Amino acid sequence: MVARKETRGLTERSELCPRQTERSELRLWRNPLPVKNLFLSPTDGLRRAMEVIDAGRIGMALVVDSDGRLLGTLTDGDVRRHLLGGGGQDERVEKYYCRKPVTATTGYDRAGLARVAEDHGIKLIPFLEDGRPTRLLTPADLEEKDQPAILGGEPAFREPIPVARPTLPSFEEISDELERVLASGIITNGPQVEAFEREAAAWMGTEPENVVAVSSCTTGLVLALSRIEPPGEVVMPSFTYFATGLAATWNRLTPVFVDARPEDFNVDAGAVSEAIGDKTNGAPSAIVGVYIFGCPPPVAELRELADRHGIPLILDAAHAFGAGQDGTPAGRFGDVEVFSLSPTKPVTSGEGGLIVCREEATAADLRRRRNLGLLDSATDPTRGLNGRMSEFNAVLGRASLRHLEKNLQTRRRLVQVYHDELGDTPGLGFQKLPPGAVSTFKDLAVVVDSEKLGMTRDDLAQGLAAENIGTKRYFSPPLHLQRRFAGLSRTVGPLKVTERLADGVLCLPLYSHQEEEDVRRVAATVKRLVAHAEEVNRRLTELRREWE
Ligand SMILES: Cc1ncc(COP(=O)(O)O)c(C=O)c1O
């Protein structure tokens, strides 16, 4: 008999032993004895072998060496045939055992193994770890199971899929430009960066003079907020990435954290207004809004508040290249808006950021601050740092921008698939876009209501990790609960929505070149986990006890 070579997880041995298990006690196949009770040494006599086989009650013993490594199997049929042929009970096991049994190792191919087992009438298959049998696979192990991986089913994906992945141009697409950069010897802050600023400005319907490319969004935010003097308070959401708060504290500004809206997870303009009203000695120095996961914050209301108090509106647009509100693209609402071009963003330059300013003079000042605050040798430097973008990053960013429209369409289509597949799942909510808002869907965020879903957000994430599905708990903990802001910030009101979101939001995999089939499979896996919520919770409790 010859084993199918393509059956992954089988041992290399190509010949199979006849009828590895000869006694059919189905009851026991589901619950076999600890394998150690089945161990025999090759030097044991057949009398001992019969005792072990009888006690094991599965018609088979495992022959192992002194290190517990499997040498082969011995069935009661092998022994009986020998005895019936007139052989003696004192002869050694080593003469009779089968040296080529079917075995399985980690990652075995369930379907392939089931086929081999069926073709050869094998019921129990030793499972080896480092060559040592640790258990016997039973027919139940080989059955097609619609079980979550955390309960022993096959993982939904063989290879891990990350929560986000950059969508990159081909080498051919950018090779000429890269060659030109290399030939020119200008590798930072040169014509590619200028072209990128021009093209980004065109995308947003503004002038190239108003756009400043920088080395990251964090740098851009730090530079934008460095213009606020003297240092005061800046009102911002707590439900955001920590770079938003960091840019303020880096400039010795005091973040004033306010709550978010439950529907779109964006800052609550009413809470911003309350925070400003709550000030006894004058208005804060700025309002900082954020496009959460690419969805615009309430820009009209924030603008109205900023104008009323005569303070700038700065928007952290890290997620927002390609977003818009009522037909106006992101970049055109704040006095300053700062975009991120890091690898998880819809437009990426590897690392990088773009500052877009309402006023040309502001952009000119930021251009200077990007260059350590230097203007020329005759003028004293202002505050600044090295925030320049390299030409290589600009080449990548320009190519990414060329694909933006198509990539945004793909993201929207995939988000719709998630909605179609998971929209009816009780306990799973989606970020709801306000009327007229266009999101980039930098992330696909669901918010878990543990009571209704039957499992917590973190258990769902664990269950998905076992399926090789990457997720992200954005933004948890929220900024007002992070130690790095303790003593450097202020919080207005209980931030109930923020805390609920921080406990409930989970981002599922989404990227611009993702296959629709993958999204469907992720969604089906979420549903399967939810359908097994009780067992999954029980299993995770057990595992956590083991890990402790
Ligand atoms: C809301 C927000 N702001 C700022 C940043 C910082 O962007 P960068 O990595 O380009 O500095 C990020 C990064 O993901 C972000 O999510």
Ligand as a Chemical Component Dictionary entry (heavy atoms), coordinates in Angstrom:
data_LIG
# 
_chem_comp.id                   LIG 
_chem_comp.type                 NON-POLYMER 
_chem_comp.pdbx_formal_charge   0 
_chem_comp.three_letter_code    LIG 
# 
loop_
_chem_comp_atom.comp_id 
_chem_comp_atom.atom_id 
_chem_comp_atom.alt_atom_id 
_chem_comp_atom.type_symbol 
_chem_comp_atom.charge 
_chem_comp_atom.model_Cartn_x 
_chem_comp_atom.model_Cartn_y 
_chem_comp_atom.model_Cartn_z 
_chem_comp_atom.pdbx_ordinal 
LIG C1 C1 C 0 -5.157 59.622 14.255 1  
LIG C2 C2 C 0 -3.683 59.548 13.966 2  
LIG N1 N1 N 0 -2.935 60.651 14.094 3  
LIG C3 C3 C 0 -1.614 60.637 13.824 4  
LIG C4 C4 C 0 -0.975 59.505 13.420 5  
LIG C5 C5 C 0 0.498  59.514 13.179 6  
LIG O1 O1 O 0 0.834  59.306 11.842 7  
LIG P1 P1 P 0 2.344  59.013 11.426 8  
LIG O2 O2 O 0 2.608  57.587 11.688 9  
LIG O3 O3 O 0 2.424  59.355 9.968  10 
LIG O4 O4 O 0 3.221  59.924 12.247 11 
LIG C6 C6 C 0 -1.710 58.324 13.272 12 
LIG C7 C7 C 0 -1.059 57.089 12.839 13 
LIG O5 O5 O 0 -1.663 56.108 12.479 14 
LIG C8 C8 C 0 -3.094 58.343 13.573 15 
LIG O6 O6 O 0 -3.828 57.224 13.493 16 
# 
loop_
_chem_comp_bond.comp_id 
_chem_comp_bond.atom_id_1 
_chem_comp_bond.atom_id_2 
_chem_comp_bond.value_order 
_chem_comp_bond.pdbx_ordinal 
LIG C1 C2 SING 1  
LIG C2 N1 SING 2  
LIG C2 C8 DOUB 3  
LIG N1 C3 DOUB 4  
LIG C3 C4 SING 5  
LIG C4 C5 SING 6  
LIG C4 C6 DOUB 7  
LIG C5 O1 SING 8  
LIG O1 P1 SING 9  
LIG P1 O2 DOUB 10 
LIG P1 O3 SING 11 
LIG P1 O4 SING 12 
LIG C6 C7 SING 13 
LIG C6 C8 SING 14 
LIG C7 O5 DOUB 15 
LIG C8 O6 SING 16 
# 
